[in-house]
Amino acid sequence: MVVVNKDEIIPVYEAVRDDSNDTNWLVLKYTDTEITVDSQGTDYEEFKSKFQDDERAFGYVRLITGDEMSKRSKFALITWIGKSVKPLQKARVSTDKAFVKDVLRVFAIEASVDDVSDITESKIREAVVKAGGANYGTGN
């Protein structure tokens, strides 16, 4: 069974959720039998670069959505299982994700991906907006 290092993860999670903090993403990765914070930052391209074909990881990212009348923060949880991950390790991710979701609790969408082309900022933003329902802009 994997251990999720809550004491390490919670402060970083709270920083990502804090609109007054520049940190807008975090990545959790496996280290032996523990899931810990691998990295955090402010640049989406750097976030994307953290997902490798031979790794399992969890990403959490804050995106600003809305229209010119109303801006709000929305969050996405990304479960990454690289294409080169062994089958038994792939199978364990679904169980481990439940423990991760005990810490990373608030998100608008959840995406399970194995290709970085599926986690471009535009694709994740589009999914978050779609999950949010109506978009009442003025058309500008």
N, C-alpha and C positions, 0 to 999 in steps of 0.2 A: 504494500500500500504506500502511496506517495504522501508526503507531508507538504502542506502548503504553508510557507513561512509567513503567516499573517502579520506578525510583528514588524517584519520588514516591508511587506506589501502595502498595508493599510495607509501609512503616511504618504506614500507615493500615489496611491489611488486617490486619496483626499486632495493632493496637490493637483492632479489632473482634473478633478471635479470642480476645483476652485476657479471661478472665472477671473479672479484677480491675479492668478498665478500663470506665468507664461508656459509652464510645463503642460503640454496637451496630449501626451501619449506615454504609455509604458509598455514594456514587453516583459513577459514572464517566460522563463525557460527552465528546463529540467537540469538539475545537477545531482547525479546519482539518484537518490530516492526523495529528493526535495524539489519543489517548485519555488523559485526565488525571482526577485527582480533582476533581470538581465540589463535593462537599460531604460532610460526615460529621456524625453527631450521636447523640442519645440518645432522641429522641421519634419514635415510629413515624408519627404523623400528619404530621410534618415530612418524614420520609422519603418518604411517599406523595405529598406536594405537589411533589416534585422532578421528577415525570414529566409532561411536557407533550406535547400532540398533535403538535407540529411537530418533535419531537426523537427522537433515538436515544440510549439510555443503558443502563447496566448497574448494577444495584443488588445489594448484598450485605448481608444482614441476619442478626444473631444472635438466636435465639429460645430461651427456656428451655422445655424440654418435659419430659415424664415425668409421674409420678404422685406422690402424697404419700410414697411410699417411695424415690423416686429422681428427682432433678432433674438435667438435663444440657443443655448448650448444643448446639444444632443450627443449621445455617446454610443459607440459601437464596440462590441466584443467580437474579436476575431480569433477563431481557433485555427491554428496552422498545423498541418501535418504534411511535411515535405514529401515529395514523390519518392525519395530514396529511403524513407523510414521503413524499418522492418515491420512485417505484419503484426507481430505480437505487441510491439510498441504502439502501432496505430490503434489497435483494439483497446489499449489501456487509456487512451486519451478521452474517450467518452465517459468513462468512470471518473477520471481525474478532473474533468471539466466541472462536474458537480461540486467538487471541493473548491475549485477556483471561483465558481459563481457564488459561493458562500461569502467571498470577499469582494469580488467585483459585481456588486448586486444591481446597479442601476445602468440600464442601457436600452436604447431604442431598437437596435437590431443586433442580431447575432449572425455571424457568417462563418461557415466552415470552408476553408480554402486550402489548396495545395499549389497554387500558381500565383506569383506576385502580380500578374496582370489582372487578377480578380480583386486586388486590394488597392487599386489606384484611388487617389483621393476623390476623383469624380464619381467612380462607381460606388464607393462607400457613401458618399454624400447623397447620391441619387437614391440609394436604398433607404437611407435615414429619412429623407424628405418624403419618399413614397410611404414609409411606415407611419409618418406623422399625419397623414390625411390631407385635408384641404389646405391649399396655399392661397391665401387671399391677398394677393398683391394688387397694385394699381396698374400693372401692365408695363411699367417703366423699366 
